[in-house]
Amino acid sequence: MQNITRIYALSKRNIILRYKNSLIGFFWGFFKPLLYLLIFIVIFKHNSGIPNYILFVTSGLILWFFFSNVTGQSVGSIVGSVGLLKSLNIPSYFFPLSETIGELFNLLLTLLIFFIIMFWFGMDYNIRLLLIFPCILLFAVFALGLNLFLSSVNVFFRDISIIWNTIQPALFFMTPIGYAESSIDPKYKFFINCNPIYYFIKLGRSILYDPVAPSLQQWGNCLIICIGMYAIGHFVFSRLKNQFISAI
């Protein structure tokens, strides 16, 4: 119970600090995907040939920005909390976990706005939309595993945060968010398939945009990637955590 209280307090602290002295607070998290949506509409819409292009793009953007935000903030979560780590008896695992939970809360609020706004863009409201929640859970566990890996290695090599922020834009354009998979040259499809984010975006889009439910293979792919990433992240974090204080 004490650990749950600590995680809640850290998650709440992260959310408050993120929007402290902000005029519109949480809504900044929604405006960023909206800005990207407008860019995609101007550049790609007329040449995309994708039905209901706004819903197509938005269904990918909200999941992408959850991933982008949570990993960008978590990579420095341990180094940035060195004061708490040294002065309080808080497990270091709680810092990337609380960042993940805080961003997960933001995603759920963004999803609520998404469901309201997409009414005007022809979203089909049905019971299948509830599948987005297990999809988000898988994506969050995957992100947590990556956060454990990045935040622990970043303690020893501070270049990791710079490298990750450099890689993210490449991952964004390697993920079919503003363009259809069919537009990808077959000889480059291999690189898309090697991008784990692609599978979660595809699963989420199958739920929010496609007329049919995602296949068992799609769920299976995401589950395997999720378990694999978390196992790697947890292993690396567990091996390094006892050296954090001395390294910082």
N, C-alpha and C positions, 0 to 999 in steps of 0.2 A: 504493500500500500504506500509506503514511504517513497519507493522508487517511482510509482505512478504519479505521485504528487510532485516529485522533482521534475519528471519529464513534462508534466503539464505546465509547471512554472517556467521551465526553460522555453517551451514552445510559445507560451503566452508572451514571454519577454522578447523573443525574436520577432513576433508579429508587431508588438508595440514599438520596438526600436525601428523596425522597417518603415513604419508610417508616422513616426514621431514628427511633429511640426509640418506634416503634409496637409494641404488644404482639402484634398478629396480622398486621401487615404487609400483604401483597398482598390478604388476604381482605377488607379494607375495600372494595376495588374490587368485590367480589362482593356485599357486604351492601347497598350502595346500590341497585343494581337490585332486590334482594330486597325492600327496604323499599317501593320504588315498586310492585312487584308486589303486595304485601299491600294497599296503598292501592287499587289498581285492583280487586282482588278484592272488597274491602269495598264499594266505591262502584258498580262497573259490572257485575260478573260476572252477577248475577241478571237484569239487564236487557239484557245484551249479545246473547244468542241465538247466541253464537259457540261452536262445538264446541271442546273442549279449550282452554278460555280461558287456562289457565296457560301452555301452550306457545305460544299465539298472542302473548300479551303479552311473555313472556320473550324470544322470538326477536327482537322489536323493541327491547326495552330494552338488551340487551347491545351492539347496534350503536349505539344512540343514545348510551349513556354513553361508548363509545369516542370518538365525535365530540365530545361535550360536554367530556370531560376533556382531550383533546388540544388542542382550540382554546382552552379556558380557560387552559391552562398555557402554550401557545405564544405567545399574544398579547403576553405580557411577556417572552418569552425573550431578546430582544436587549437590552432595557433592563436586565433582571435579571442579565445576564452582562457588564455593562460592564467589570468588572475584567479578565475574561479577554480580552475584545475589545481592550482597550487594552494589556495587558501581553504577550499571546501572539499569535503569528502564526497565528490561526485564522480561516478564512473565516467571515464572519457567517452565511452560508447554513447552516452546520453546526448552529447553535443551534435553529432551528425544525425542522430535519431530525432532530436527535437526540431532541427532544421527541416527534416523531411515531413514531420507531422505538421509543422506550421505552414509549409507550402501546400500540403495536402488540403488543409483548411481553406486556403486561398483558392485552390482549384475547384473545390466544391461550391464556393460562392460564385466563381466565374461560370461554372456549369449551370448554376441556377439562372443567371442572366442570359446565358446562351440559349437555354430552353425557352425562355420568354421571348427573346428577340427573334429566334429562328421560326417562330410561329408565322411571322410575316414573310418568310422565305420558303414556305412550303414543307416544313419538317413534318414527317409522318409520326404523330404521337401514338405510340402503342406500348404494350407491355414489354416488348423487346428492348426498349430503351433502358430498362433496369439492369441489363447486362453490362452497362457502362461501369457500374460500381465494382464488380469483380475484375473488370479490365483495369480500372484505376488502381485497384489493390495490387495486382500483379506488377503494374508499372512502378508503383511506389516501392515495392520490395526490391525490384531491380535497381531503382534509383538509390535506395538505401545501401545496397551492396556496393554500388559504384562509389557512393559517398564515403563509405567506410574505407575503401581502397584509396581514394584520392586524398582524403583528409589525413590519413595516417602517413602516407608517403610524403605529403606536403610538409610534415613536421621536419623531415630530414632534408628534403630538397625543395626549397621555396619556389623553384622554377616551375613546379608542377601546376600551380594556379595559373601562371602565365601561359604555359603550354596548353592547359585545358581551355582557357578562354580563347586561345588561338584556334584550337581544333573545332570548337563548337560551331562557328559559321560554316565550316566545311561539312560537318555532319548535317546541318540544317539543309543545305542545298543537295546533299546526297539522299535526303529523305523526300519521297514524293508527296509534298504538301501542297504546293501551288501548281503542280503539273501532274498529269496522269502517268501511270506506270507504262501504258502503251506507247507513250512518246519517247521512251528511253531506248536508245540504240542497243540491240541485243548484246553487242560486244562489251557494253558497260554495265549490263545488268548484274554481273558478278559482284561489282563494288556495292551496288544497292543491297544485294542479298547478304553481304558481309556486315551491313550496318544494323545492329540489334534494335535501334530505335524504329527502324522501318516496320518491324513486325508489330510493335505496340501501336504505332500510328495506324497501320492497316487494320488491326483488330478494332480499335476505337472507331475508325471510319466505317467499318462494316456494320457497327451497331448504330451509329448516329446518322449515317448517310445512305448506305446501300439498302436496297429493297429486301434483301434476304439476310438472315442471321449468319454470323460468322461460323465457319466450319470447325469441326473438332480438331482438324490439323492446325488451324490458326491458333486455337486455344493451346494446343499442345506445344507449338513452337514457342509461344510466349512463356508458358510455364517452364519449359526447359531452360530458356535464356534467363528467366527470373531466378530460378534455383541455382543455376551455374554462376551467375554474377554475384549473388548473395554469398554463396559458398566461398568464392575467391576473395571477396571483400572482407568477410568475417575472418577467414584464415589469416590474411595479411595483417589485418587490424589486431588480431589476438597475438600475433608474433611480435608486433612492434609496440604495443600499448605500454608496456612496462618501461620503455625507454623515452617516453614522451617528455616527461618533466626535465630529465637531464639534457635532452636534445634541445628543448626550447630555451 
